[in-house]
Amino acid sequence: MSIAFLGPAGTFTESALRQIEPDPAHHLPVASVPAALAAVRDGRAASAVVPIENSVEGGVTATLDALAEGTELRICAEMLVPIRFALVALRPMELAQVRAVATHSHAWAQVRGWVQENMPEVEYIPASSTAAGALGLLASGESAGYDAAICSPAILAAHPELTVLADDIGDNRAAVTRFVQVAEPGEQLPERTGSDRTTLVIPLWSDRAGALLEILEQFSTRGVNLSRIESRPTGASLGDYFFSVDLDGHILDERVSEAVVGLRRICPTTRFLGSYPRAEQGVTEVEGRHTDGAFRQARDWVQQLREGR
Ligand SMILES: O=C(O)C(=O)Cc1ccccc1
């Protein structure tokens, strides 16, 4: 079965997808992140690839929200894609001649400085993806409603008829986006590698003082490092929030599973979105008192006490 992704071909999401499935015959392009997750939930796709975190803009809220609600899904892999933006048009033109430019909102957020400096008067036309903006130019020409698009230079391989007006226009040249592959729960957990990540959704169960501290304590007392924490409104009412959290480690690590037990005890609707290998190389450093051996040794000792020994 196929893998759903934010299409069409030529998006940054497709670059991420190609890292795990190079054959386009298995790609199912859809028009949004929620549509990609819906394709998995209703069985049209075996999995989906969606952006989750950007090194410049932080968490991708459309993804965090769509994973926090609806039936549970599991992240089984992650991929990193370096992000480079090009401004393309149908013909060579001066930047001053560009009246309107189409792109995806994430892309727009990452070129704002360059646009302000080089084409401050330009109108922004939101597109469902960077590639959709560029292909709209090719399909509709002058009647597209915009003169240029901001997209991945990768699109030029398939469409050399596009003219590059400016390349590498991102405000941060080192920008990287992290993508995840998401599937239905029920598959086997990805193996523990020693360099893993676990993603959780933690609804803030109480608005009393110290509620967040109590959540964080579950991690800190077990030596679990958080690599991302974001609060998002649930949408239910003003002030109703959930935390979206990434932590270093696998649910098969004793320190992580103990932290998740503690969390679930104080927050019974905690959602486990998966444990999966980190894309970056390296090993998660764990202090002696937080290793699997230390947890087991302590648990065995208590077990003996409970057995009256
Ligand atoms: O529109 C795309 O090409 C996407 O894949 C979404 C996106 C846009 C900008 C940066 C990262 C992902």
The ligand as an ORCA input file, in Angstrom:
! r2SCAN-3c Opt
* xyz 0 1
  O       5.232     22.772      0.826
  C       6.161     21.942      0.952
  O       7.029     21.754      0.102
  C       6.226     21.160      2.174
  O       6.653     20.048      2.151
  C       5.877     21.868      3.461
  C       7.077     22.613      3.914
  C       7.275     23.918      3.494
  C       8.410     24.608      3.920
  C       9.341     23.996      4.727
  C       9.140     22.682      5.135
  C       8.007     21.991      4.735
*
